[in-house]
Amino acid sequence: MRLILLLTTALALAACSIKSNRPDYQYPEGSDATGADWPELAVTSELAAAGASVSRAAQDNQQATERLAARARALRTRAARLQREAAN
């Protein structure tokens, strides 16, 4: 049953044409995908360099975060020690 439905749908779609939807439009004789309206492709090495730069920045940020977390732990430890000494 599904096969019949699939084949019927495929046949119906194959019968459709955009040209029959707009009969007054003058379609070009030969469409070529190499025209000047296509954007230039980016150089792969530039994209790789940009990715490496972002990766280095992320690693630097991670290291700075770890240093800050270690400093915060040290300060909390010191504050707890000073509070114990002040309580005595």
CYANA upper distance limits for C-alpha pairs under 8 A (distance plus 0.5 A):
  1 MET  CA      5 LEU  CA      6.82
  2 ARG  CA      6 LEU  CA      6.52
  3 LEU  CA      7 LEU  CA      6.55
  4 ILE  CA      8 THR  CA      6.55
  5 LEU  CA      9 THR  CA      6.64
  6 LEU  CA     10 ALA  CA      6.61
  7 LEU  CA     11 LEU  CA      6.55
  8 THR  CA     12 ALA  CA      6.63
  9 THR  CA     13 LEU  CA      6.67
 10 ALA  CA     14 ALA  CA      6.60
 11 LEU  CA     15 ALA  CA      6.86
 12 ALA  CA     16 CYS  CA      7.25
 16 CYS  CA     20 SER  CA      8.27
 17 SER  CA     21 ASN  CA      7.40
 18 ILE  CA     22 ARG  CA      7.24
 19 LYS  CA     23 PRO  CA      6.51
 19 LYS  CA     25 TYR  CA      8.47
 33 ALA  CA     38 TRP  CA      8.42
 34 THR  CA     38 TRP  CA      7.78
 42 ALA  CA     46 GLU  CA      7.99
 42 ALA  CA     47 LEU  CA      7.85
 43 VAL  CA     47 LEU  CA      7.07
 44 THR  CA     48 ALA  CA      6.65
 45 SER  CA     49 ALA  CA      6.59
 46 GLU  CA     50 ALA  CA      6.65
 47 LEU  CA     51 GLY  CA      6.69
 48 ALA  CA     52 ALA  CA      6.65
 49 ALA  CA     53 SER  CA      6.64
 50 ALA  CA     54 VAL  CA      6.83
 51 GLY  CA     55 SER  CA      6.62
 52 ALA  CA     56 ARG  CA      6.61
 53 SER  CA     57 ALA  CA      6.71
 54 VAL  CA     58 ALA  CA      6.65
 55 SER  CA     59 GLN  CA      6.74
 56 ARG  CA     60 ASP  CA      6.65
 57 ALA  CA     61 ASN  CA      6.64
 58 ALA  CA     62 GLN  CA      6.61
 59 GLN  CA     63 GLN  CA      6.72
 60 ASP  CA     64 ALA  CA      6.69
 61 ASN  CA     65 THR  CA      6.58
 62 GLN  CA     66 GLU  CA      6.72
 63 GLN  CA     67 ARG  CA      6.71
 64 ALA  CA     68 LEU  CA      6.65
 65 THR  CA     69 ALA  CA      6.62
 66 GLU  CA     70 ALA  CA      6.66
 67 ARG  CA     71 ARG  CA      6.67
 68 LEU  CA     72 ALA  CA      6.65
 69 ALA  CA     73 ARG  CA      6.72
 70 ALA  CA     74 ALA  CA      6.71
 71 ARG  CA     75 LEU  CA      6.67
 72 ALA  CA     76 ARG  CA      6.65
 73 ARG  CA     77 THR  CA      6.67
 74 ALA  CA     78 ARG  CA      6.65
 75 LEU  CA     79 ALA  CA      6.52
 76 ARG  CA     80 ALA  CA      6.63
 77 THR  CA     81 ARG  CA      6.71
 78 ARG  CA     82 LEU  CA      6.61
 79 ALA  CA     83 GLN  CA      6.61
 80 ALA  CA     84 ARG  CA      6.75
 81 ARG  CA     85 GLU  CA      6.76
 82 LEU  CA     86 ALA  CA      6.57
 83 GLN  CA     87 ALA  CA      6.59
 84 ARG  CA     88 ASN  CA      6.98
